[in-house]
């Protein structure tokens, strides 16, 4: 994503320079000086706006991966990610054995139910505010959200069959 931002900024700078050169050729010296001054003051604002737009899209892009992929959630994208539809969020830690075992199960569930379920993960060590907000005391802890509201909590490791039993009635 950073490469895309740098390319966009470089492109914008190149366009600014090209516009400035074309203006120099087309206008007399006084008009050119005025237009170059305007271009020099406006270009950085436009570039900054472009960079900010790209950076703000980075978070939403991560939370809106391809259907069927497990999404990484954090404090920045969590609220938006759970706001619409059915979202299963796994609160985990990288050092937790059962959490490691749960990861491939979640990937299968996400793939098999891509049309009506989003699956996301929250690293409890990195997102302590979210862990506290949702009173996470044991991991893995999976919370099912429907349109932003918690509707079910599933504690501990569950194989695919057990997890799907827990989700019956929510997944259409």
C-alpha positions as CSV (number, residue, x, y, z in Angstrom):
1,X,0.0,0.0,0.0
2,X,2.9,2.3,0.8
3,X,4.3,1.8,-2.7
4,X,0.9,2.9,-4.2
5,X,0.9,6.0,-2.1
6,X,4.5,6.9,-3.1
7,X,3.6,6.2,-6.8
8,X,0.5,8.4,-6.5
9,X,2.5,11.2,-4.9
10,X,5.3,10.9,-7.5
11,X,2.7,11.0,-10.2
12,X,1.0,14.1,-8.7
13,X,4.4,15.8,-8.5
14,X,5.2,14.9,-12.1
15,X,1.8,16.3,-13.2
16,X,2.4,19.5,-11.3
17,X,5.9,19.9,-12.9
18,X,4.5,19.2,-16.4
19,X,1.6,21.6,-16.0
20,X,4.1,24.2,-14.8
21,X,6.3,23.7,-17.8
22,X,3.4,23.9,-20.2
23,X,2.2,27.1,-18.6
24,X,5.6,28.6,-18.9
25,X,5.7,28.0,-22.6
26,X,2.1,29.2,-23.2
27,X,2.1,32.5,-21.2
28,X,4.2,35.5,-20.9
29,X,6.7,35.8,-18.1
30,X,4.4,37.8,-15.6
31,X,1.4,35.4,-16.0
32,X,3.7,32.4,-15.7
33,X,5.2,33.6,-12.4
34,X,1.7,34.1,-11.0
35,X,0.5,30.7,-12.1
36,X,3.7,28.9,-10.9
37,X,3.2,30.5,-7.5
38,X,-0.4,29.3,-7.4
39,X,0.7,25.8,-8.6
40,X,3.4,25.7,-6.0
41,X,1.0,26.5,-3.2
42,X,-1.9,24.4,-4.4
43,X,0.0,21.3,-5.4
44,X,1.2,20.3,-1.9
45,X,-2.4,20.7,-0.7
46,X,-3.7,18.4,-3.4
47,X,-0.9,15.9,-2.8
48,X,-1.5,15.9,0.9
49,X,-5.2,15.3,0.3
50,X,-4.4,12.5,-2.1
51,X,-2.1,10.8,0.4
52,X,-4.7,11.2,3.2
53,X,-7.4,9.7,1.0
54,X,-5.1,6.7,0.2
55,X,-4.1,6.2,3.8
56,X,-7.7,6.3,5.0
57,X,-8.6,3.7,2.4
58,X,-5.9,1.4,3.6
59,X,-7.8,0.6,6.8
60,X,-11.1,0.0,5.1
61,X,-9.4,-2.1,2.4
62,X,-8.0,-4.4,5.1
63,X,-11.4,-4.7,6.7
64,X,-13.0,-5.4,3.3
65,X,-10.8,-8.1,1.9
66,X,-12.1,-10.5,-0.7
67,X,-15.2,-12.5,0.4
68,X,-14.2,-15.6,2.2
69,X,-10.9,-14.3,3.6
70,X,-10.3,-13.8,7.3
71,X,-10.0,-10.0,8.0
72,X,-7.5,-8.5,10.5
73,X,-9.2,-6.1,12.8
74,X,-7.9,-3.4,15.1
75,X,-9.1,-0.3,16.9
76,X,-9.1,1.7,13.7
77,X,-11.3,-0.6,11.6
78,X,-13.3,-2.6,14.1
79,X,-16.4,-0.5,14.4
80,X,-16.8,-0.2,10.7
81,X,-16.2,-3.9,10.1
82,X,-18.9,-5.1,12.5
83,X,-21.5,-2.4,11.7
84,X,-23.2,-4.3,8.8
85,X,-24.2,-7.9,8.4
86,X,-23.1,-10.9,10.3
87,X,-19.5,-10.8,11.6
88,X,-17.7,-13.5,13.6
89,X,-14.7,-11.9,15.4
90,X,-12.1,-14.2,17.0
91,X,-10.2,-12.6,19.9
92,X,-6.8,-14.4,20.0
93,X,-3.1,-14.1,21.0
94,X,-0.1,-15.2,18.9
95,X,1.3,-17.3,21.8
96,X,-2.0,-19.2,22.5
97,X,-2.0,-22.8,21.4
98,X,-5.8,-23.2,21.0
99,X,-5.9,-19.9,19.1
100,X,-3.4,-21.3,16.6
101,X,-5.5,-24.4,16.2
102,X,-8.6,-22.2,15.7
103,X,-7.1,-20.2,12.9
104,X,-7.4,-22.7,10.0
105,X,-11.0,-23.6,11.2
106,X,-11.9,-19.9,10.9
107,X,-10.4,-19.8,7.4
108,X,-12.6,-22.7,6.3
109,X,-15.7,-21.2,7.9
110,X,-15.0,-17.9,6.2
111,X,-14.5,-19.5,2.8
112,X,-17.6,-21.8,3.1
113,X,-19.9,-19.0,4.3
114,X,-18.5,-16.1,2.3
115,X,-21.9,-14.9,1.1
116,X,-23.5,-14.3,4.5
117,X,-20.7,-14.1,7.1
118,X,-17.5,-12.1,7.5
119,X,-14.8,-13.5,9.8
120,X,-12.3,-11.3,11.5
121,X,-9.6,-11.6,14.1
122,X,-8.4,-9.3,16.8
123,X,-5.0,-9.7,18.5
124,X,-5.7,-9.2,22.1
125,X,-2.1,-8.2,22.9
126,X,-2.1,-5.4,20.2
127,X,-5.7,-4.3,20.8
128,X,-6.1,-4.2,24.6
129,X,-8.8,-1.5,24.4
130,X,-11.0,-3.7,22.3
131,X,-10.3,-6.7,24.6
132,X,-11.3,-4.7,27.6
133,X,-14.4,-3.2,25.9
134,X,-15.7,-6.7,25.1
135,X,-14.6,-8.2,28.5
136,X,-12.3,-10.8,26.9
137,X,-11.1,-13.0,29.8
138,X,-10.4,-16.3,28.0
139,X,-9.0,-16.9,24.5
140,X,-9.9,-18.0,21.9
141,X,-13.1,-16.0,22.3
142,X,-15.3,-15.6,19.3
143,X,-18.1,-13.0,19.3
144,X,-20.8,-13.1,16.7
145,X,-22.0,-9.6,15.8
146,X,-25.2,-8.8,13.8
147,X,-25.3,-5.3,12.5
148,X,-22.9,-4.1,15.2
149,X,-24.6,-5.9,18.2
150,X,-23.2,-8.9,20.0
151,X,-25.6,-11.8,19.5
152,X,-23.4,-14.8,20.6
153,X,-20.2,-15.5,22.4
154,X,-18.2,-18.7,21.9
155,X,-15.3,-19.5,24.2
156,X,-12.5,-21.9,23.6
157,X,-11.4,-24.0,20.6
158,X,-14.1,-25.4,18.4
159,X,-13.6,-27.7,15.4
160,X,-15.5,-26.7,12.2
161,X,-18.5,-29.0,12.9
162,X,-18.8,-27.6,16.5
163,X,-18.4,-24.0,15.4
164,X,-21.0,-24.4,12.6
165,X,-23.5,-25.9,15.2
166,X,-22.9,-22.7,17.3
167,X,-23.7,-20.6,14.3
168,X,-26.9,-22.4,13.2
169,X,-29.8,-20.0,13.3
170,X,-27.6,-17.0,12.4
171,X,-26.2,-18.1,9.1
172,X,-28.8,-18.5,6.4
